[in-house]
Amino acid sequence: MKIRKIDKNERLEILKGDLYAYSRWTNQDLPRSHLTAINPEDVLAAEIDGKIVAALQCFSFQQSLRGIIKPMGGIGGVWTYPEYRNLGCVKALMKSAFLEMRMRGICVSMLTPFKESFYENLGYAIANSLNEVTIPISALTDYLKLPCVANGAANWSCDRLPATEARDILINFLDNSLRSQTLQPHDHGVAITKFAYEQWWHLHRQKLCVVIKRDRQPVSIAIYAIDSSGNLPMSDRQIEISSIFWTDLESRDCLLNFFATHRDQIGKLKMPMPISANLHTWLKDAGKLSSTLSEPWMVRVVDIVEALHDLPIWCEPFTFALSDPYCSWNESLFGVSSNRGQLRVKRYNLEVQERAIDFRATIAGISALIYGTYEIEELVHKKWITDLTTDTYELLENSFTPCVIYNPFKF
């Protein structure tokens, strides 16, 4: 088996495998846009006997990690032809992807698993899913009374445009809002894409974007699809929001005002929310809501030093030993301290046996700790973190508090 990058002329082979794994098979010629959406620099392929039999894509993103923006590798498009499964193709691809991420300066990774136990064995820790809630559009009626966009308030404006034209607008909005710590409904886990225009167009060609501005500055944004087909009963006509963000409650209300104006066109609204959000406080006469949980995310640290560095955490110094069989650069002792509320990390040689160790951790355990996906008690119970003293247990419990991930962007 050979793991390698592909060249431009092999994009069709990757697309065929991707379609076989995730779509309805077609033997028809595919539009050129499908090919241009594949960036050869993102693709790793497994080759057996001169044939590409498996592949994955590793996208370069940025992600908010406890309020600090970190370079993140998003793993997607993982497939293997059925006759080549159980030969270790995906495991070999993932090991190469870890090295590729390290070479790119990427320190954390995220994916949606096809099988959670498979990626857990590779060091990923399960995170939460999103709550995808469907509400009757009539529950937003009160927002029509607000003095914002729909009522022509002077300092408010609304731009509606094809989502294919909104890539830079969304990227700049997320970047500015995350850095100023004004992004809502949640900032931990939010991914900022670096997709090329062709990739962005392919994903968003059937969607729209609405941007709410206050004093000409974007303050809330949503990407959505609308189906108000005349052959559907009103109750089945729907707006489905794929991404929604705002900077304060006033900008949120103006965004909901915009969607409420569709009350004569659609019957319901579907949108992603953090699992901790209580939408009933926003609505009127909504009754029993319909909701589903999306597939969960999984997260992993690729470079422990860069992942911990600058995290906004106050804590007493501690030292830990890390085990990571897939990323040899993480196999070491690490000393962590806090300087003015930001973490600093120092790597020690494993042979320095006389140095006191406060605990030992697997890579899944330290990934879960950093992302806040588990309580400390659960990490100890799973034996992902071991050899803690009572003082160290309390230190980790107080410093690395659990966090809910909110990333509505699926890749």
Buried (B, 14 or more C-beta within 10 A) or exposed (E): BEBEEBEEEBBEBBBBBBBEBEEEEEEEEEEEEBBBBBBBEBBBBBBBEEEBBBBBBBBBBBBBBBBBBBBBBBBBBBBBBEEBEEBBBBBBBBBBBBBBBBEBEBBBBBBBBEEBEBBBEBBBBBBBBBBBBBBBBBBBBBBBEBEBBBEEEEEBBBEEEEBBBBBEBBBEBBBBBBEEEBBBBBBBBBBBBBBBEBBBBBBBEEBBBBBBBBEEEBBBBBBBBBEBEEEEEEEEBBBBBBBBBBBEEBBBBBBBBBBBBBBEEBBBBBBBBBBEBEBEEBBEEBEEBEBEEBEBBBBBBBBBBBBBBBBBBEBBEBBBBBBBEBBEBBBBBBBBBBEEEBBBBEBBEEEEEEEEBBBBBBBBBBBBBBBBBBBBEEBBEBEBBBEBEEEBBEBBBEBBEBBBBBBBBBB
